[in-house]
Amino acid sequence: MLGYALASFILIVIPGPSVLFVVGRALAYGRGTALATVCGNAAGNYVVAACVALGIGALVAASAAAFLAVKLTGAAYLIWLGVQAFRKRAELAGALGPDTPAAGESGPACGAGAALPGCYRAARQGFLVGVTNPKALILFGAVLPGFVDRAAGHVPVQMLLLSLISIGIGLASDSVWGIGAAAVRSWFARSPRRLRLVGGAGGLAMIGVGVTVAITGRSS
């Protein structure tokens, strides 16, 4: 569990589609909208986890060859995502640039005094981002199976339970990103280079995780 929690933490805190979306919502519409988006995103991620657990989980339980294929495919994709993240690290800074809508503009406002439909809309948008996030598919489809004890049986159930660790980490991490972005917008805006550094470091970390996934064996 600790090993999987560490792997999840590294993948989740790296800025990706979910982080970019949450940060954008925080800067445009405030903290309440960002947190509603985070909750929707977590729900979308768990839908991905359930689909993977019920599908790939059965294959992992039945075939070591299937597990190896999934692991290598996922590792290759992780490395590719890392390379792309490093090459496009300026895009994270762009999300905090001057084109970001200002607070108070029309959008899914959610918070004290805001209408509930705005909160629902923000959560729904977060859900769509979470359920289509490729990082979620890689985390639950390629990384998670390596931490399952096949000999213990009930592989899909193990995957569903372990995935809750990722969901919890994601909720905490995305909330911090959203709250932080809402609180220090001017600090980021003064130096987009800070966000480029974050994006570049995240890309390198993702490459490292991909290599680790590829070369790490699994105990039988």
C-alpha positions in Angstrom: 0.0 0.0 0.0 2.8 2.4 0.8 4.6 1.6 -2.5 1.4 2.2 -4.4 0.6 5.4 -2.5 4.1 6.8 -3.4 3.7 5.9 -7.1 0.2 7.5 -7.1 1.5 10.6 -5.4 4.3 11.1 -7.9 1.9 10.7 -10.9 -1.0 12.7 -9.4 1.0 15.8 -8.3 2.5 16.2 -11.7 0.5 18.9 -13.5 -1.7 17.3 -16.1 -5.2 17.8 -17.6 -6.9 17.7 -14.2 -4.5 20.2 -12.6 -4.7 22.6 -15.5 -8.5 22.5 -15.4 -8.7 23.0 -11.7 -6.2 25.8 -11.7 -8.1 27.5 -14.6 -11.4 27.3 -12.7 -9.8 28.6 -9.6 -8.3 31.6 -11.4 -11.4 32.3 -13.3 -14.2 31.7 -10.8 -12.7 31.3 -7.4 -12.1 28.7 -4.7 -15.6 27.3 -4.5 -15.7 26.5 -8.2 -12.3 24.9 -8.0 -13.3 22.6 -5.1 -16.5 21.6 -6.8 -14.4 20.8 -9.9 -12.1 18.7 -7.8 -14.9 16.6 -6.4 -16.3 16.0 -9.9 -12.9 15.1 -11.2 -12.4 12.5 -8.3 -15.7 10.9 -9.2 -14.7 10.7 -12.8 -11.4 9.1 -11.9 -13.1 6.5 -9.8 -15.3 5.5 -12.7 -12.1 4.9 -14.7 -10.7 2.9 -11.8 -13.9 0.7 -11.6 -13.9 0.1 -15.4 -10.3 -0.9 -15.3 -10.7 -3.1 -12.2 -13.5 -5.0 -13.7 -11.8 -5.4 -17.1 -8.1 -5.4 -16.8 -8.3 -6.8 -13.3 -9.7 -10.1 -14.6 -6.9 -10.3 -17.2 -4.2 -9.7 -14.6 -5.7 -12.4 -12.4 -5.7 -14.9 -15.2 -2.6 -14.2 -17.2 0.9 -13.0 -16.3 1.5 -12.4 -20.0 -1.5 -10.0 -20.1 -0.1 -8.2 -17.1 3.3 -7.8 -18.8 1.7 -6.4 -22.0 -0.4 -3.9 -20.0 2.6 -2.9 -17.9 4.9 -2.3 -20.9 2.3 -0.5 -22.8 1.5 1.8 -19.9 5.2 2.4 -19.2 5.8 3.4 -22.8 2.9 5.8 -22.7 4.0 7.3 -19.4 7.4 8.0 -20.8 5.8 9.6 -23.9 3.6 11.7 -21.6 6.6 12.8 -19.7 8.5 13.8 -22.8 5.4 15.7 -24.0 5.0 17.4 -20.6 8.6 18.5 -20.7 8.5 19.8 -24.2 5.2 21.7 -23.6 6.0 22.9 -20.1 5.2 26.5 -21.1 1.5 25.5 -21.5 1.1 25.4 -17.7 2.3 28.9 -17.5 -0.1 29.8 -20.3 -3.0 28.6 -18.1 -2.1 31.3 -15.7 -1.5 34.0 -18.2 -3.3 37.2 -18.9 -5.9 35.5 -21.1 -7.4 33.7 -18.1 -10.9 35.0 -17.4 -11.2 37.3 -14.4 -13.1 36.5 -11.3 -16.7 37.4 -11.7 -17.1 36.7 -15.4 -19.8 34.4 -16.5 -19.2 30.8 -15.7 -19.8 28.0 -13.2 -19.6 30.2 -10.1 -19.8 28.2 -6.9 -19.3 29.4 -3.3 -20.9 31.5 -0.6 -24.0 33.1 -2.1 -23.7 31.4 -5.4 -26.5 29.3 -6.9 -26.3 25.5 -6.6 -26.6 25.0 -10.4 -23.2 26.6 -10.7 -21.7 24.1 -8.3 -23.3 21.2 -10.1 -22.1 22.5 -13.4 -18.5 22.9 -12.1 -18.7 19.3 -10.7 -20.0 18.0 -14.0 -17.2 19.6 -15.9 -14.7 18.2 -13.5 -16.2 14.8 -13.9 -15.8 14.9 -17.7 -12.2 15.9 -17.3 -11.6 13.1 -14.8 -13.2 10.3 -16.8 -11.3 11.3 -19.9 -7.9 11.9 -18.2 -5.3 9.5 -19.8 -3.2 9.7 -16.6 -6.1 8.0 -14.7 -6.1 5.1 -17.3 -2.4 4.7 -17.0 -2.4 4.8 -13.2 -5.2 2.3 -12.8 -4.4 0.2 -15.8 -0.7 -0.1 -15.8 0.7 1.0 -12.4 -2.0 -0.4 -10.0 -1.9 -4.0 -11.2 1.7 -4.3 -10.2 0.8 -3.8 -6.6 -2.0 -6.4 -6.5 -1.4 -9.8 -4.8 -2.6 -12.2 -7.4 -2.2 -15.2 -5.1 -4.7 -13.6 -2.7 -7.5 -13.6 -5.3 -10.3 -11.1 -5.7 -8.0 -9.0 -8.0 -10.8 -6.6 -9.1 -11.8 -6.0 -5.5 -8.1 -5.3 -4.5 -7.9 -2.8 -7.4 -11.0 -1.0 -6.3 -9.8 -0.7 -2.8 -6.3 0.3 -3.7 -7.6 2.9 -6.1 -9.3 4.7 -3.2 -5.8 5.7 -2.1 -5.2 7.4 -5.4 -8.6 9.1 -5.2 -7.8 10.5 -1.8 -4.4 11.7 -2.9 -6.0 13.3 -5.9 -8.6 15.1 -3.9 -5.9 16.5 -1.6 -3.5 17.4 -4.3 -6.0 19.0 -6.7 -7.6 20.9 -3.8 -4.2 22.4 -2.9 -3.5 23.4 -6.5 -7.0 25.0 -6.7 -6.8 26.8 -3.4 -3.2 27.9 -4.0 -4.0 29.2 -7.5 -6.9 31.2 -6.2 -4.8 32.7 -3.4 -1.5 33.5 -5.2 -2.7 34.4 -8.7 -0.7 37.6 -8.8 2.5 35.8 -7.6 2.3 33.3 -10.5 1.4 36.0 -13.0 4.5 38.0 -12.2 6.8 35.0 -13.2 5.4 32.4 -15.6 8.9 30.9 -15.5 7.9 29.4 -12.1 5.2 27.4 -13.8 7.5 26.3 -16.6 9.9 24.9 -14.0 7.1 23.0 -12.4 6.0 21.6 -15.7 9.5 20.6 -16.7 10.2 18.9 -13.4 6.9 17.1 -13.6 7.7 15.8 -17.1 11.1 14.4 -15.9 9.4 12.8 -12.9 6.8 11.1 -15.1 9.6 9.7 -17.4 11.2 8.3 -14.3 8.0 6.6 -13.1 7.5 5.1 -16.6 11.0 3.6 -16.6 10.5 2.3 -13.1 7.2 0.7 -14.1 8.9 -1.0 -17.1 11.9 -2.5 -15.3 10.2 -3.4 -12.0 9.3 -7.1 -11.8 6.4 -8.4 -9.9 6.5 -11.0 -7.1 4.4 -14.1 -7.7 
